[in-house]
């Protein structure tokens, strides 16, 4: 997923928005965010699609993804979110 927007929900965490390009994302999954020379892991703690809370996000969905373990200041528009943190 290419990150389109980043914001913080006070007392919850950082939210990134974008369209899931391929595969799927699940709650409590460890993901990796990369961009330029930046790389960091975070954990998915929530999803939001059209004001619906969901447990899994599938390919093609525009989603808001709530993360823990990362700060808003570390992420920029255009960074990538992937659910393969081993790479």
MOHU-V842589 format. One record per residue. N is the residue number from 1. SS is DSSP state (H for helix, E for strand, L for the rest). NEAR is the number of other C-alpha atoms within 10 Angstrom. Layout:
n: (N:N)
ss: (SS:SS)
near: (NEAR:NEAR)
//
This chain:
n: (1:2:3:4:5:6:7:8:9:10:11:12:13:14:15:16:17:18:19:20:21:22:23:24:25:26:27:28:29:30:31:32:33:34:35:36:37:38:39:40:41:42:43:44:45:46:47:48:49:50:51:52:53:54:55:56:57:58:59:60:61:62:63:64:65:66:67:68:69:70:71:72:73:74:75:76:77:78:79:80:81:82:83:84:85:86:87)
ss: (L:E:L:L:E:E:E:E:E:L:L:L:E:E:E:E:E:E:E:L:L:L:L:E:E:E:L:L:L:E:E:E:E:E:E:L:L:E:E:E:E:E:E:E:E:E:E:E:E:L:L:E:L:L:L:E:E:E:L:L:L:E:E:E:E:E:E:E:L:L:L:H:H:H:L:L:L:L:L:E:E:E:L:L:L:L:L)
near: (22:19:20:15:15:20:16:15:9:7:6:12:19:23:25:23:21:21:17:20:14:12:12:14:20:18:17:14:15:20:19:18:23:18:16:9:5:10:15:15:19:20:19:21:19:20:23:17:14:8:9:7:11:13:12:11:21:15:13:14:14:17:21:25:22:23:26:17:12:16:15:14:10:12:22:17:14:15:17:18:22:20:20:12:16:8:6)
//
